[in-house]
Amino acid sequence: MVTIAHLAEKIIEEKPFLQEALAKGIINYGALAESMQPDIEKELKKKVKTSAVMMALRRLSEKLEKSHISAARFDKDSDITVKSDLFEFTVRKSQSVFNNIKKLYDFIDMEKGDFLTITTGIHEVTVIANQKHRQKITKLFEKEKLLKTIGGLGSITIRIPTQSAETMGLFYVATRAFIWENINIFEIVSTWTELTLVVAEDDMGKAFKVTKQLLEQNK
């Protein structure tokens, strides 16, 4: 049976920022209930009281307070690595692409601090590297089907706890902080203990400040 509580939870599930506000108890329940009331009445095909919606929201906020998202934390070993002057390109996936990827290591020197990430999708391959290697990389992949190239990028890499795979909401905590500050994330790259967010180079100063605050507040 569909109830007010079920419908209220369904609506909130589609709005992450409302979830956070409810979990922290910083939202006006009356105003939120009134805004949701027409949708709930439409689904139930009958009038409902605002107080009933408010009660459902209060119960949902108690549930969210105990959720794993609110418990997501970084640890004392979490730190930040910043890289600037990057570019990315995406090509259609093919065997020749992988043959050329092997050749990247002929001139990209990881020991000297060069940056390189390679993400393989179902149909595409995206490479992010230093701008200084752009000419060589473009030449290397000139016969491939180029889908997109973006320059003027930088990256923020956060060392994350080893238990992050079992921690619900840790990536959400990081990406949410960027979204709140209107920082567009071009790419998200992760490994077992690293989370890298690729943003416009113009946003790097703000991104570093946000990330530093994020780690200080969530340890």
Buried (B, 14 or more C-beta within 10 A) or exposed (E): EEEBBEBBBEBBEEEBEBBBBBBEEEBEBEEBBEEBBEBBBEBEEEEBEBEBBBBBBEEBBEEBEEEEBBEBBBBEEBEBEEBEBBBBBBBEBEEEBEEBBEEBEEEBEEEEEBBBBBBEEEEBBBBBBBBEBBEBBEEBBEEBEEEEEBEEBBBBBBBBBEEBEEBEBBBBBBBBBBEEEEBEBBBEBBEEBEBBBBBBBEBBEBBBEBBEEBBEEBE
